[in-house]
Every structure is written in C-alpha cells, then in structure tokens.
Amino acid sequence: MGRIAQEKRIMMCMIKVYCAKNHHQKQLCGECQELQDYALKRLEHCRYGERKSFCNQCPTHCYQKLRKEQIKRVMRFSGPKMIFYHPVIAFRHFFSK
C-alpha cells in the first residue's frame, strides 16, 4: 500500500472514531463528511506524492486555517483511541514515524 493510500485510510478511521464519539452517529455526519472529503482531496493532490512526510511535519501547509484546526481537533481526540479501535493501523502509523 502506498503512502498516500495509507494516510487516507488513517484519516478516514480517525474521522470515523471522532464522529461516532462526539456526534453519536453510526455514519459520518455532514460536517465530518465534508472534512473527510476535504482531507482526502488534499492528500490526493499532495505536491510531495509518495515521498510525503506526515502533514504536521510538512514544510508546505495546504489546509485552510479552519480545516487545519478541525483536523488537529480530530487527531488529538482520535489518535490515542486508535489503538483500541484500529490497533493494526495504529501500530503501523506509530512505527512509520
């Protein structure tokens, strides 16, 4: 699996955990779906492609300010919980740093 595909998978899992726990939805709510669509689009058009680093370490920040804050909130909330909901993905992500 390529770097971009892996990042997309992680992003989708984190947003799903966030939405389920904060918005009490089985499916993504409208706000979270918009955020996921935006994040996946940004990943797809990343100028660094498969050579990219993690977004928080990237020299080129491509997120709009509002979206960047939303993603940070999702990651802060979901990151620690990923080990319980998606342990394989969490371990791969942790050891790829």
Backbone bond lengths (Angstrom), bond angles and torsions (degrees), N, CA, C in turn:
res aa  C-N    CA-C-N  psi(-1)  N-CA   C-N-CA  omega(-1)  CA-C   N-CA-C  phi
1 M - - - 1.451 - - 1.524 108.35 -
2 G 1.312 117.37 132.20 1.451 122.24 -179.12 1.520 112.39 -73.65
3 R 1.300 114.85 165.36 1.470 122.11 -177.15 1.534 111.87 -59.26
4 I 1.325 116.84 -46.53 1.467 120.88 -178.34 1.529 110.06 -64.22
5 A 1.312 117.64 -44.59 1.470 121.38 179.53 1.529 110.58 -61.74
6 Q 1.316 116.47 -40.10 1.463 121.34 179.22 1.529 110.08 -65.28
7 E 1.320 116.87 -44.18 1.473 120.97 179.63 1.527 110.40 -63.30
8 K 1.332 116.84 -39.55 1.461 120.53 178.50 1.524 110.24 -62.55
9 R 1.303 116.19 -43.94 1.462 121.36 -179.36 1.536 110.74 -61.81
10 I 1.313 116.62 -44.21 1.462 121.74 178.44 1.524 110.15 -62.53
11 M 1.332 116.25 -45.76 1.455 121.18 -178.92 1.531 111.03 -60.20
12 M 1.328 116.58 -45.35 1.462 120.30 -179.66 1.531 110.89 -62.88
13 C 1.318 117.35 -41.18 1.470 121.15 179.08 1.522 110.94 -64.55
14 M 1.315 117.34 -43.30 1.466 121.06 -178.11 1.525 111.05 -65.89
15 I 1.312 116.88 -42.46 1.462 119.82 179.73 1.527 110.36 -67.09
16 K 1.322 117.13 -37.42 1.463 120.82 178.74 1.532 110.89 -63.67
17 V 1.328 117.53 -44.15 1.465 121.73 178.01 1.527 109.67 -62.42
18 Y 1.322 116.24 -46.23 1.469 121.21 -179.35 1.529 110.83 -58.76
19 C 1.317 116.90 -49.74 1.461 121.40 -176.99 1.531 111.02 -64.31
20 A 1.312 116.80 -43.58 1.465 120.59 -179.50 1.524 111.62 -60.62
21 K 1.315 116.93 -41.42 1.464 120.91 -175.67 1.523 113.49 -84.03
22 N 1.343 117.85 -29.28 1.457 120.44 -176.69 1.522 113.86 -100.41
23 H 1.302 116.74 -31.87 1.465 120.39 -177.38 1.526 111.53 -110.78
24 H 1.329 115.90 -0.99 1.472 123.24 175.23 1.528 112.29 52.48
25 Q 1.329 114.62 48.26 1.460 121.89 -179.25 1.525 109.54 -116.34
26 K 1.321 116.53 142.85 1.465 120.06 173.71 1.524 109.60 -79.45
27 Q 1.320 116.50 -34.41 1.464 123.23 175.04 1.521 106.48 -109.02
28 L 1.320 117.29 160.88 1.454 119.87 179.21 1.522 111.05 -62.45
29 C 1.327 116.05 135.72 1.460 120.43 174.72 1.528 107.87 -72.53
30 G 1.299 117.31 172.06 1.462 121.61 -177.75 1.518 113.11 -58.65
31 E 1.327 116.76 -43.94 1.467 121.66 -178.68 1.527 111.02 -63.46
32 C 1.318 116.17 -45.98 1.464 120.01 -179.28 1.528 111.33 -69.65
33 Q 1.327 117.24 -34.92 1.457 120.32 177.14 1.531 110.50 -64.20
34 E 1.334 116.87 -41.75 1.467 120.83 177.12 1.526 111.01 -62.29
35 L 1.332 116.23 -43.26 1.463 120.39 178.89 1.521 110.67 -63.34
36 Q 1.320 117.29 -43.37 1.463 120.68 178.76 1.522 110.87 -63.27
37 D 1.308 117.68 -45.13 1.468 120.95 178.61 1.528 110.63 -58.61
38 Y 1.327 115.84 -43.39 1.468 121.14 179.63 1.530 110.53 -63.19
39 A 1.329 116.47 -48.60 1.465 121.00 -178.08 1.527 111.56 -62.02
40 L 1.320 116.84 -42.90 1.465 120.24 179.95 1.528 111.13 -66.29
41 K 1.310 116.35 -37.13 1.471 120.25 177.46 1.530 110.15 -64.90
42 R 1.326 116.65 -42.46 1.477 120.82 179.38 1.529 109.79 -63.03
43 L 1.323 117.08 -42.62 1.463 120.61 178.91 1.524 110.96 -63.89
44 E 1.314 115.96 -41.85 1.460 120.61 -178.81 1.532 112.11 -62.88
45 H 1.324 116.05 -32.32 1.462 120.62 -177.87 1.532 112.92 -103.23
46 C 1.321 116.91 19.52 1.466 120.98 -179.50 1.527 109.87 -60.59
47 R 1.309 115.44 128.95 1.466 119.93 -177.88 1.524 112.95 -66.87
48 Y 1.328 117.50 -19.23 1.460 120.78 -178.60 1.528 112.66 -93.51
49 G 1.312 116.70 -10.68 1.462 120.89 176.82 1.516 113.14 56.31
50 E 1.305 115.60 -136.33 1.467 121.29 -177.07 1.536 112.54 -70.58
51 R 1.309 117.60 -10.47 1.472 121.42 178.03 1.522 112.27 -90.49
52 K 1.325 117.35 5.43 1.463 120.97 -173.40 1.521 112.23 -66.82
53 S 1.314 114.48 153.30 1.463 121.10 172.15 1.527 106.58 -96.34
54 F 1.311 117.39 -172.95 1.453 119.37 173.88 1.522 108.30 -67.64
55 C 1.306 116.52 147.24 1.459 120.90 -174.59 1.531 112.30 -57.56
56 N 1.327 117.59 -37.30 1.468 119.08 -178.97 1.527 112.32 -70.79
57 Q 1.323 118.42 -11.37 1.462 122.24 177.99 1.524 111.95 -106.53
58 C 1.316 116.70 1.57 1.456 121.88 -174.34 1.531 111.00 -76.86
59 P 1.328 117.96 137.80 1.468 120.53 177.62 1.533 112.51 -72.81
60 T 1.335 117.96 -18.68 1.457 122.65 -179.47 1.516 108.86 -113.40
61 H 1.318 116.45 108.44 1.464 119.81 179.28 1.517 108.80 -90.26
62 C 1.315 116.37 115.46 1.458 121.54 -172.96 1.525 113.12 -103.77
63 Y 1.339 118.20 -1.36 1.463 120.63 179.92 1.529 110.26 -85.58
64 Q 1.323 116.15 145.08 1.457 120.60 170.56 1.525 107.29 -65.20
65 K 1.311 117.30 153.40 1.460 121.38 -175.00 1.538 112.03 -55.94
66 L 1.321 117.69 -46.45 1.456 121.12 -179.56 1.525 111.20 -62.39
67 R 1.319 117.18 -44.83 1.469 121.56 -179.51 1.524 110.58 -66.02
68 K 1.315 116.49 -37.33 1.465 120.81 179.00 1.533 110.32 -61.11
69 E 1.325 116.83 -42.74 1.464 120.93 178.41 1.531 110.90 -66.36
70 Q 1.320 116.98 -38.91 1.462 120.60 178.69 1.534 110.47 -63.89
71 I 1.321 116.39 -44.56 1.469 120.21 -179.84 1.527 110.39 -65.20
72 K 1.307 117.82 -40.11 1.463 120.66 177.78 1.531 110.28 -59.91
73 R 1.326 115.88 -43.60 1.468 120.49 179.83 1.536 110.42 -62.60
74 V 1.315 116.66 -43.13 1.467 121.53 178.63 1.521 110.27 -62.41
75 M 1.324 117.08 -46.03 1.465 121.00 -177.07 1.523 111.80 -67.82
76 R 1.335 116.84 -39.65 1.470 119.29 178.22 1.530 110.90 -63.30
77 F 1.321 115.47 -37.92 1.461 119.62 -179.28 1.528 111.60 -75.81
78 S 1.325 116.09 -49.90 1.460 120.84 -171.75 1.518 114.47 -81.73
79 G 1.314 117.57 -30.13 1.464 120.99 -176.58 1.515 114.03 -49.15
80 P 1.339 117.99 -55.89 1.464 119.53 -179.37 1.530 113.98 -65.29
81 K 1.327 117.17 -24.55 1.466 120.79 -177.82 1.521 113.35 -86.15
82 M 1.314 117.40 -13.09 1.465 121.50 -176.80 1.522 112.11 -60.22
83 I 1.314 117.95 -31.50 1.459 121.45 -179.27 1.534 110.80 -62.62
84 F 1.338 117.28 -28.16 1.467 121.85 -179.65 1.525 112.57 -87.73
85 Y 1.337 116.73 -33.62 1.462 120.49 -175.25 1.527 113.36 -95.83
86 H 1.311 116.59 -33.82 1.464 121.61 -178.82 1.532 108.64 -142.59
87 P 1.338 117.99 70.31 1.463 120.83 -173.28 1.524 114.78 -60.84
88 V 1.310 118.64 -38.28 1.465 120.70 -178.90 1.526 110.11 -66.00
89 I 1.312 116.01 -45.54 1.465 120.50 178.57 1.519 109.98 -62.58
90 A 1.330 116.99 -42.22 1.466 121.09 -179.46 1.530 111.26 -62.24
91 F 1.324 117.52 -44.79 1.462 120.36 179.56 1.524 111.27 -64.86
92 R 1.310 117.13 -43.63 1.478 120.00 178.12 1.516 111.05 -60.41
93 H 1.322 115.87 -43.54 1.461 120.57 -179.53 1.534 110.61 -64.57
94 F 1.326 115.65 -44.65 1.465 120.28 -178.85 1.532 111.23 -62.23
95 F 1.323 117.22 -43.81 1.452 119.90 -176.15 1.532 113.61 -82.37
96 S 1.322 117.14 -7.97 1.467 119.09 176.53 1.513 111.75 -86.82
97 K 1.329 116.90 -5.94 1.473 120.49 -178.14 1.509 110.49 -72.21
